[in-house]
Amino acid sequence: MSEALDVDVAVCGAGPVGLALAAFLVRRGVAGERIVLIDGKSLGQAISDPRSIALSWGSVQLLEDVGAWPLAATPIHQIHVSRRGQLGRSLMDRHEHGLPALGYVTRYGAVVDALARAVERAGVAVLRPARVTSFDERTDGVELRLDDGRTLKAQVAVQAEGGVFGQQEDKSRRRDYGQTALIARVTVSQPAVHRAFERFTDEGPLALLPQDDGDGHQYALVWCMRPERAVSVLELGDDGFLAQLGEAFGARLGRFTAVSPRVAFPLGLNAEARASARTVAIGNAAQTLHPVAGQGLNLGLRDAAVLARELGRGADSAAIGKFMDARTQDRKLTIGVTDAMARAFIGGGPLQPLLGLGLAALDVVKPARMLLADLMMYGRR
């Protein structure tokens, strides 16, 4: 590769959203050699990432379109939604939608691996490990400088590298939920095969996603709580942690019998889509969501698919403008729904029994339940 690379699209960030954008661009007719991906991690580091992620049915269709599906994943046939300590629950089922699954649970590294192989087959250049140290936007494109001294020239630069809430630089646009998410894998004594759970507690949602280990007893856990409690819960031994988890979730899965090492990160909303004439942000770089309903990656993949459609017609400022217009409704609705869900069920108070009854009503009123499930699977179409 020459020291100066001239391309149509430079993508900063080769995680699932950045890789998907490159694959979608090729699918839309952009030559692989006219695209470059830049990432600070080696491919091995990215593939070894053990985090669990939920892919909606709509996201699976997008991955399948670029040859990045199937991959090792556990299907979700049902989603059980309830409020701790209140009557009322709702159950979403794949049969209502005539689908093999509502979504799938897999590992971050597995998605990266599948998409990396897809972009390699397409001849896309991937610069790893490399970091952009500066960029100069001009009327006819963008010049990017890398930490190894190389210079890239692109018609359009895409920021697809996003961090967790609390690591982002623009603090003025943050909305802090006052919560921390604890992430782990847990083992249960009585699994509900292919059923995911979203359990709302006084401190925030608690999600359990089925993730097969051969006997179906393992689940990916996302447990949201106040930061001060998260500190004390993280300090507990395994037995103490599992006892606290059992008290918060209940006995629907029997006993919690084992837990992996735990990690924690702060939660908040940072949803300010950014774009200029020649640059645009997508995925977590454009919006960091609360993990309730697992919509972050799915929204990012839809960003990538629409941006590829517009850039496939011409990598210029007009394409960025059309992309921003096309994504407004889906972004606003998905962000609004997840934000409302995260806030409505937190804390006590007189409205909590009504929220429980709302879940019961959702279970009875099929059109409303179908509409919510459709939004979670496909976004605003």
C-alpha positions in Angstrom: 0.0 0.0 0.0 1.4 3.4 -0.9 1.9 6.0 1.8 -0.9 8.2 0.5 -4.3 6.4 0.0 -7.1 8.1 -2.0 -10.6 6.5 -1.4 -14.2 7.4 -1.6 -15.1 6.5 2.0 -12.9 6.3 5.1 -14.5 4.6 8.0 -13.0 5.3 11.5 -13.9 2.3 13.6 -13.9 -1.3 12.5 -16.4 -2.7 15.1 -19.6 -4.3 14.0 -21.2 -1.0 12.7 -18.1 0.2 10.8 -17.5 -3.3 9.3 -21.1 -3.5 8.3 -21.0 -0.2 6.6 -18.1 -1.3 4.5 -19.9 -4.5 3.6 -23.1 -2.7 2.8 -21.2 -0.2 0.6 -19.8 -3.0 -1.5 -23.3 -4.5 -1.8 -24.4 -1.1 -3.1 -21.8 -1.2 -5.9 -18.9 0.7 -4.3 -15.6 -1.0 -5.2 -13.8 -2.5 -2.2 -10.6 -0.7 -3.1 -12.5 2.6 -2.8 -13.2 2.0 0.9 -10.8 2.0 3.9 -11.4 1.0 7.5 -9.3 2.3 10.4 -9.2 0.8 13.9 -7.0 1.0 16.9 -7.4 -2.7 17.9 -6.0 -5.7 16.2 -8.5 -8.1 14.6 -7.5 -10.7 17.2 -8.4 -8.4 20.0 -11.7 -7.6 18.5 -12.6 -11.2 17.8 -11.7 -12.3 21.4 -14.2 -9.8 22.9 -16.6 -12.0 24.9 -19.4 -9.5 25.4 -22.9 -10.7 24.7 -25.1 -8.8 22.2 -28.6 -9.1 21.1 -29.4 -9.0 17.3 -33.0 -8.2 16.3 -34.6 -10.2 13.4 -34.2 -7.1 11.2 -30.4 -7.0 11.9 -30.0 -10.7 11.1 -31.6 -10.0 7.7 -29.1 -7.2 7.1 -26.1 -9.4 8.1 -27.4 -12.2 5.9 -27.5 -9.8 2.9 -23.7 -9.4 3.1 -22.8 -13.0 3.9 -22.2 -12.4 7.6 -24.9 -14.8 8.7 -25.4 -17.5 10.0 -23.0 -17.4 13.0 -23.0 -19.0 16.4 -26.0 -17.6 18.2 -28.9 -18.5 20.4 -32.4 -17.8 19.1 -34.9 -15.9 21.2 -38.4 -17.3 20.7 -40.1 -15.4 23.5 -39.6 -12.2 25.5 -41.1 -12.0 28.9 -41.5 -8.4 30.3 -42.5 -7.8 33.9 -42.3 -5.3 36.8 -40.8 -6.6 40.1 -43.4 -6.5 42.9 -46.3 -5.6 40.7 -49.0 -7.5 39.0 -49.0 -7.6 35.2 -46.6 -8.9 32.6 -46.4 -9.2 28.8 -45.1 -12.0 26.6 -44.0 -11.5 23.0 -43.8 -14.7 20.9 -42.2 -15.4 17.5 -45.3 -17.3 16.4 -47.4 -14.1 16.4 -45.0 -12.8 13.7 -44.5 -15.9 11.7 -40.7 -15.9 12.3 -38.2 -18.5 13.4 -37.0 -16.1 16.1 -37.6 -12.6 17.5 -33.8 -12.1 17.6 -30.6 -13.9 18.6 -28.0 -13.6 21.3 -24.4 -13.9 20.2 -20.9 -12.6 21.1 -19.5 -9.3 19.9 -16.4 -11.1 18.7 -18.4 -13.5 16.6 -20.2 -10.7 14.7 -16.8 -8.9 14.2 -15.3 -12.1 12.8 -18.2 -12.8 10.4 -18.2 -9.2 9.1 -14.4 -9.0 8.9 -14.4 -12.0 6.6 -17.1 -10.4 4.5 -15.1 -7.2 4.0 -11.9 -9.2 3.3 -13.7 -11.1 0.5 -14.8 -7.7 -0.9 -11.2 -6.4 -1.0 -11.7 -3.6 1.5 -8.5 -2.3 3.0 -8.4 -2.5 6.8 -5.7 -0.6 8.7 -5.1 -2.2 12.1 -3.9 -1.1 14.6 -4.0 2.5 13.5 -5.5 5.7 14.9 -6.5 8.9 13.3 -4.6 11.8 14.9 -6.1 14.6 12.9 -8.3 15.4 9.9 -8.8 18.4 7.7 -12.2 18.8 6.1 -12.2 20.6 2.8 -14.9 21.4 0.2 -13.9 18.5 -1.9 -13.2 15.9 0.8 -11.3 15.0 4.0 -7.6 14.5 4.7 -6.9 12.1 7.6 -3.5 11.7 9.3 -2.7 8.4 11.1 -0.4 7.8 14.0 2.0 5.9 11.8 2.6 8.9 9.5 0.3 7.8 6.7 -2.1 10.3 5.1 -5.5 9.3 3.6 -7.7 11.3 1.3 -11.4 10.5 1.2 -14.5 12.0 -0.3 -16.4 11.3 2.9 -15.2 10.3 6.4 -17.5 8.3 8.7 -17.1 8.1 12.5 -18.2 4.7 13.6 -16.1 4.4 16.7 -18.2 4.9 19.8 -17.4 4.4 23.5 -19.6 3.7 26.5 -21.4 6.5 28.2 -19.0 8.4 30.5 -16.0 8.1 28.0 -17.4 10.5 25.5 -15.9 14.0 25.2 -19.0 16.2 24.7 -20.4 16.3 28.3 -22.8 19.1 27.5 -25.1 16.7 25.6 -25.2 13.9 28.1 -28.2 12.8 30.0 -27.1 10.8 33.0 -29.6 8.1 34.2 -27.8 7.8 37.5 -27.4 4.1 36.9 -24.6 1.5 36.4 -25.0 -1.7 34.4 -23.4 -4.9 35.7 -22.6 -7.4 33.0 -21.9 -11.1 33.5 -22.9 -14.6 32.4 -25.0 -16.6 34.9 -26.1 -20.2 35.2 -29.6 -21.2 36.4 -31.1 -24.4 37.7 -34.4 -24.3 35.7 -33.9 -22.6 32.3 -36.8 -21.4 30.1 -35.5 -22.5 26.7 -35.1 -19.7 24.2 -37.0 -17.2 26.4 -35.5 -13.8 27.2 -36.5 -11.8 30.3 -36.8 -8.0 30.8 -37.5 -7.5 34.5 -38.0 -3.9 35.8 -37.0 -3.2 39.4 -37.0 -0.1 41.6 -33.4 0.7 40.5 -33.7 -0.2 36.8 -34.2 -3.0 34.3 -32.7 -6.5 34.7 -32.3 -8.4 31.5 -31.5 -12.1 31.1 -30.8 -13.3 27.6 -30.5 -17.1 26.8 -27.0 -18.0 25.6 -26.4 -21.7 25.1 -23.4 -23.4 26.5 -24.5 -26.8 25.4 -27.2 -27.5 28.0 -29.2 -24.3 27.8 -28.6 -23.2 31.4 -26.6 -20.1 30.8 -27.8 -16.5 30.4 -26.2 -13.2 29.6 -27.0 -10.7 32.4 -27.5 -7.0 32.2 -28.4 -5.7 35.6 -29.0 -1.9 36.0 -28.8 -0.2 39.4 -27.7 2.9 41.3 -24.0 3.5 41.1 -23.4 3.3 44.9 -25.2 -0.1 45.1 -23.3 -1.4 42.1 -20.0 -0.7 44.0 -21.2 -2.8 46.9 -22.7 -5.6 44.7 -19.4 -5.9 42.7 -17.5 -6.4 46.0 -19.6 -9.4 46.9 -18.4 -12.9 46.5 -20.1 -15.2 44.0 -22.6 -16.6 46.5 -23.5 -13.1 47.8 -23.9 -11.8 44.3 -26.1 -14.7 43.2 -28.3 -14.3 46.3 -28.8 -10.6 45.6 -29.6 -11.4 41.9 -32.1 -14.1 42.9 -33.9 -11.6 45.2 -34.1 -9.0 42.4 -35.2 -11.4 39.7 -37.3 -13.9 41.5 -37.6 -17.7 41.0 -38.8 -18.0 37.3 -35.5 -19.7 36.4 -35.0 -21.6 39.6 -31.8 -20.8 41.5 -28.8 -18.9 40.1 -26.0 -21.3 40.6 -22.9 -19.7 39.0 -21.6 -16.4 37.7 -18.7 -15.3 35.6 -16.4 -12.3 36.5 -18.4 -9.1 36.5 -17.8 -5.8 34.8 -19.6 -2.5 35.2 -20.2 0.7 33.2 -22.2 3.9 33.6 -25.4 4.4 31.8 -26.8 7.5 30.1 -28.2 8.9 26.9 -26.0 10.8 24.4 -28.0 11.1 21.3 -26.9 14.0 19.1 -26.3 12.9 15.6 -23.4 14.8 14.1 -22.7 15.6 10.4 -21.0 18.2 8.3 -20.6 18.5 4.6 -18.1 15.6 4.4 -18.2 13.8 7.7 -21.0 11.9 9.5 -21.3 9.8 12.7 -23.2 6.5 13.0 -23.9 3.9 15.6 -22.6 4.6 19.1 -20.6 7.5 17.7 -24.0 9.2 17.0 -26.1 7.8 19.8 -25.4 6.0 23.0 -28.5 4.4 24.4 -29.6 2.8 27.6 -29.3 -1.0 27.2 -33.0 -1.6 27.9 -34.5 -3.7 25.0 -31.0 -4.0 23.5 -31.4 -1.5 20.7 -28.0 0.1 20.5 -26.3 -2.1 17.9 -29.5 -2.7 16.0 -30.0 1.0 15.5 -26.4 1.3 14.5 -26.7 -1.4 11.8 -29.7 0.4 10.4 -27.6 3.6 10.3 -25.0 1.7 8.3 -27.4 0.2 5.9 -29.1 3.6 5.0 -25.8 5.4 4.8 -24.4 2.8 2.4 -27.5 3.2 0.2 -27.0 6.9 -0.1 -23.2 6.8 -0.5 -23.6 4.1 -3.1 -25.3 6.8 -5.3 -22.4 9.1 -4.8 -19.9 9.9 -2.0 -20.6 13.6 -1.4 -22.3 16.1 0.8 -25.7 15.5 -0.8 -25.6 11.8 0.3 -24.9 12.8 3.9 -27.8 15.2 3.9 -30.1 12.6 2.5 -28.9 10.1 5.1 -29.6 12.5 8.0 -33.1 13.1 6.7 -33.8 9.4 6.2 -32.6 8.4 9.7 -34.4 11.1 11.7 -37.7 9.3 12.4 -36.2 5.9 13.3 -33.5 7.4 15.5 -36.0 9.7 17.4 -38.6 6.9 17.9 -36.1 4.2 19.0 -34.3 6.6 21.3 -37.6 8.0 22.7 -39.0 4.5 23.4 -35.9 3.2 25.1 -35.5 6.4 27.1 -39.1 6.3 28.3 -38.8 2.6 29.2 -35.6 3.2 31.2 -37.2 6.1 33.2 -40.8 5.0 33.6 -40.1 1.9 35.7 -37.3 3.3 37.9 -38.2 4.0 41.5 -41.3 3.6 43.6 -44.3 5.8 43.8 -48.1 5.7 43.1 -47.6 5.2 39.3 -45.8 1.9 39.6 -49.0 -0.3 40.0 -50.3 1.5 36.9 -47.2 0.5 35.0 -47.7 -3.1 36.0 -51.3 -2.9 34.7 -50.0 -1.3 31.5 -47.9 -4.5 30.9 -51.0 -6.6 31.5 -52.9 -4.5 29.0 -50.1 -4.8 26.5 -50.4 -8.5 26.8 -54.2 -8.4 26.1 -54.2 -5.8 23.3 -52.4 -7.7 20.6 -52.1 -4.8 18.0 -50.2 -2.7 20.6 -47.9 -5.7 21.5 -47.3 -6.4 17.8 -46.5 -2.8 17.2 -43.9 -2.7 20.0 -42.3 -5.9 18.8 -42.2 -4.7 15.3 -40.3 -1.5 16.4 -37.8 -3.6 18.4 -37.2 -5.9 15.4 -37.1 -3.5 12.5 -37.1 0.1 13.8 -39.2 2.8 12.2 -39.7 1.8 8.6 
